[in-house]
Amino acid sequence: MNMTEQAAQAVWVNEAWGKALDKVRRTSQRIGAGFPHASPNGEYVLEPPHWWTAGFWPGLLWLLYNGSGDERLRGIAEECEARLDEVLDGYTRLDHDLGFMWTLTSLASYKLTGSEESKRRALKAANYLAARFNLKGRFIRAWNPWSAGEDNAGVTIIDCAMNVPLLFQASAMTGDPRYRHVAEAHMDTVAADFVRPDGSVYHIMRYDPDTGERIGGIGGQGYAPESAWSRGTAWAIYGLTLAYHHTGKQAYLDTAKRVAHFFLANLPQDHVPHWDFRAPLEERQYRDSSAGACAASGLLLLSEQVGELEAAVYREPAVRILESLYANYGAFDDHAQEGLILHGTSHYPNQTNVDVPLIYGDFFFVEGLARLQGKGPFYWE
């Protein structure tokens, strides 16, 4: 990138950051220490604290606080973290999403403020997450039963690739390698069983919980078991890259690159993915802007992990995705819409929150801007 291109990029990135900051300052007056997920009618619906997306709003506040010094945003983030104590201490509601929830709250707080209370919470969450490890199958169990009699003890999902960074960091904070051993074993399973030879990714994998035998893939939030759910692809890019960052294990980097190449090869003209790369044309009309934002932030990290000759292969498309999200999907100046980024798809097969802003899309978009501006630290690392 020449100096003219760098200057042009800086203009829109700084403009996008400023607009995101202004809008969150505005919307935070209503949302406060709530837990937004999706904005189907212009206003974010607030979920209970145990919902898996509870970390993304405070994580977004921490990102913007770190870049602006706005103490009001910090205060709301800290209130959210304190509210999550009812979940952390009511352990029967916890599942694998502990990583999403406490990486973006307690770990973020500890990294930015040095809070010992936040460190304690993060380590407590890491202990609960490590306790979900299935030794025979070498995976972290996903959910608890959703209803009486349901058996999902052998189920794990690609999303958990973004939860295990909490374990890598728990080992770094305590000097105890056991957290890292669990994280590596799970990511070995991801690389071996979730990622197909062409770089596409399963959403859900089922194993026999007693023997560890692999039973097979499940479609989940994708169109079908053998399709290619775009957000799952983004989770894999970012999660495998983070695993390489924490371990230096070449297999994680190689697999992350394979998934990234699949993702980038299947993007449409405006660089923002459809919700499933392999859904039939008549089912593929909806985009998932959250998948684009997550992948972009992961690709930026990936560009830092490879050699200088390869870096642009991942950085340049990441910038194109973020610029397209800003120019074509942004709702920054729309006072009737609380979301930052439009056209996310949460769960198309269930027809849940389709074509709406999603809080994790907002978070990863702003995280991508922060990466372009060098406004770390980043909580997954």
N, C-alpha and C positions, 0 to 999 in steps of 0.2 A: 504494500500500500504506500503510495507516494504521499507527500506532505499535503497536497490539495485534498486528496481523498480522506486523509486523517482529519483535516480541519472540517470537512463536510460531515464526517461521522460524528465528531465532537459536538457539532451544532445540534443535530437531531437527538443525540443521546442526552445532552444536557437539558434540552427542551423537554424531552420525555420525562426525565427525572424530576424536573421542576413541576410539571403538570401532575405527575403521580403524587408527589409530596403535597401539593396544594389540595388535590382531591381527597387524599386520605385524611388530611387535617380536617376537611369538611365532613366526610362521612363518619369519622371517629366520634363526632359529637353525638350521633345517634347510636352507633354500634357499641361504643364504649368498650368495656371488658366482656363483650359477648363473643360468640364463636360462629361467625358466618360461614356458610358453605356455598350456596348458589343464590343467584339473583334473578328469579324467573320473571318478576314483574317490576324490575327497576330497583327493588329494595332487597338487600341480602337477608335471607331467612336465617335466623339464629338457631343453632343446634345446641343440644345439651353438651356439657363438658366432656362426656365420654366419647363423643363422636370423633371419627378418625381424623377429621380435618381441623381439630381444635387448635393445632399448633400454627397453622398458616397465617392467621390474622396477627397474633403476637409476633410471629417471625417477620412478617411484613413491617410491623411497627418497629422492630429492632433494626431492620435494614435501613429504614428511613431515619430513625434516630441516629444511627451510626454515621449516616451521610449528612445529617443536618444539625445534630446537637439539640433537637427539640425535646426538652425534658417532659413535656406533656405526653408525647408518644411513648417515651420510656415508661412513664408512670402507668399508662394503660396496659402496656405489655407486662409489667410486673403484677398488675391486678389479675390479668389472665392467668399468669403462672400460679399465683396463689389460689385462684379458683380451681385449678386442676388438682390441688391437693386432695379434694374429695374423691377424685378418681384414683389417684395414686394410692390412697389409703383404703379404697374400696376395691380391692384387687380382683374380685370376681368379674368386674366389667372390662378388665384389660385384655388386649390381644396383641398381635404383632405390631400394631401401629404405635406402640410405645415410642418407637424411634422418631416417627414423624412428630409426635406430640411433644416430647421432651428435648429433642435436638433443637427445635425451633423456639423453645421457651427457656428451659433451665440451662441448657448448654450454651445457648446464645447469650443469656444473661451472664453466665460465668465467664465466657470469653470476653465480653465487653466491659463488665464491671468488677470481675473477680469475686462475686458473691459466693461465700462458702455455703450458704443455704441453698443456692441454686446448684452448686456442685453436688451437694448431698442428694438433692432431688434427682439430678441426672443419673447418679450412680445407683440410686434405688430403682429407677426405671430400667437401667441396664441389667440389674439383677433379675428383675421380672422378665425381661426380654430373653436373657440367656436361659432362663428356666423353661422356656418354650421349645428348647432344642430337642429334636428327636435323634437320639444317638444312632439308632439302626439305619435310619434313612438319611442322616446328615442334612437335616433341614430344620428350619424354624417354623413351627406350626402357625398357620394363619389365624383363623377365627375360632372362637368358642362356638358351641351350638347356637344357632339362631332360633331354634324352636325345640320343644321337648322331643326327645328320641332321635334327633339328627346326629349323625356321626360324621364329623369332619376332622377327626384326629389325625388323619393322614394327608391333610390338604395344606399346601403352601403356595404362595403366589409371587409373581415377579415384583410386585410393589415392595416386597420386603427387602429387595436389594437396596432400597433407600432407607431402610430402618437400621441395617447393620452398622452404618458408620458410628452410631451411638456406642456400639460394643468396641470397635477399634479405639475410640477415644477413651472409653472406660479403662482399657488396658493401659493407655498412655498416662492417664491421670493417677492410676493406682499402682502401676508396675506389675500388675497381675496379668499374666498372659492368657488366662483361661477365657476371658471375654473375646480376645482376638482369635483364639482357637475355634470358638463357636462361629464367629463371623466368617472366618476363612472356610470352614467346613460348609457353611451354608452357601457361600459364593462359589465354591467348587461345584456344588450341586447345580447352581444356577447356570454356570458356564457349560456343564456337561449335559444337563437335561432340558433346560428351558430354551436355549438358543439353537435354532436349526442351522444346518450347514449354510443356508443362504443368508443368515443374519436375522431372519424373522424370529419372533419370540412367542412362546405360549404365555397365556395369562395365568392359568391355574394348572398345577400338577398334583396328582393324587398318588400316594404311596400306601402300601400296607403299613399301618403304624406299628405293628408288632415285629415284622420282618425287615421293613425298609424297602421291600421290593417295589419298583416303579410300576404303577398300574397304567397311567396315561394322562394325557392332557385334556383339559376342559376349556370350553370357549370363554366362559365367564363374561366379562364386559366386552369381549370381542364378538364378531359375527358368528363364528363357529370355532370348533377346536383347532382346526388347521388354518385359521385366518391369521391376520396380523394386526391386532389392536394397536393403534398408534401410540396411545399413552403408555401401554406396557413396553413398547419398543423404546420410548423415551426413558422410562424407569431403568431399563436395562443399560442403555448408554451411560446414563449418569451413575448408576449404582456400581457398574463394573469399573468405570473410570475411578470412582472413589475408592473402590477396593484396591486398585492398582496404586493409587496415591498413598494409601495407608500401608501397603505391604511390599510394593515393588515386584509383585509376582507377574511375570511376563504373560502368563495365560490370560489374566484378567484384561490386560491392555489389548492383546490380540483379539479377544472376543469383543471387547468394547468397540474396537475399530470395525470389526465385521458387522456388528449391529448398526453402527453409525452409517456405514456405506449403504446398507439396506434402506435405512430411514431416508437418507438424502436422495437415493436413486428413485424413491417413490413419491417425492414431494410434487405437488401440482405447481402451476406456473407462479402462483403468488407465495410459494415457499411455506405455506401453513398447511399442515396435514389434514386429510380427511380422518374421520374417527377410526376407521379400519381400512388398512391399505388393500385388503383382499375382499371386502364386502362387494356384492354385486353392484353394478352401476346404479340401479334403481334404489339401492339402500345406502349408497355412499355419499349422498348429497351434503350431509352435514360435516362441518369441520370440527376439529378439536384444538382450539387455540391453546388450551392448557398443555397439550402434548407438544406443540411447537415451542412454547416457552420453556418447558422443562428440558426438552432436548437441546435447545439453544444454550442454556446455562451449562448443561453437561458437556456439550461440544466445546464450549470455551475452556472448560477445565481440561478436556482431552487435548486441546491444542497446546496446552502448557506441559503436558506429560510426554509428548512425542518430540522428536528432533526438529530442529529449525526448518529443515526442508519440508517436513510434513505439516507443520503447524497451520499453514494457511488453508490446507485441505479441510480442516475442521472449523477454524476461526471464521473464515469468510462466509460460509453458509450460515453459521450461527448469527452473524451480524445481519445477514439478509433476512433471516427469520424474524429477528427482533425488530428490524426496521419495518418489515411488512406488518407485524402486529401493531406497531405504533401508528403507521400511516393508514392501514386498512381495517383494523379491528379495534382501535382505541375508542374509548368513550370518555375521555378525560374532560371534555368541555360540556358533556351532557349532564345537567344537574338533575335530570329525572332518572338517572341510572347510577347506582352506587358502585358497580363493577368498573374496573379499569379496562379490562379486555373483554370484548364480546365474542360470541360464537364458540363457547366451550361445550363439550358433550361429556356428561358424567357417565351415564349408563344407558346406552342406546337400546340394547335388547329389552330392558325393563321400561323403556320410555320415561326414564327419570332424569330430569334436569338436562334436557336436550336443547342445544342452541341458546345457551345462557352464559353469563359470566360465572366463573368459578374462582373461589378464593385462592386455590393453588395455582391457577393460571396467572392471577394478579401477582402472587408471591414470586413465582419463577421469572415472570417478566421483569419485575423490579430487581430481582437478584441478578439477572442477565445484564441489566443496565449497570448495576454496581460492579460487576466483573469488568465491564468495558471501561469503567471509570477507575478501577483499582481501589474500590472502597471496601476492602475486606476488614476483618476476617470473615470467612464464610463458615457457617456453623457445622456443615457436614465434614469439614476438614480438620 
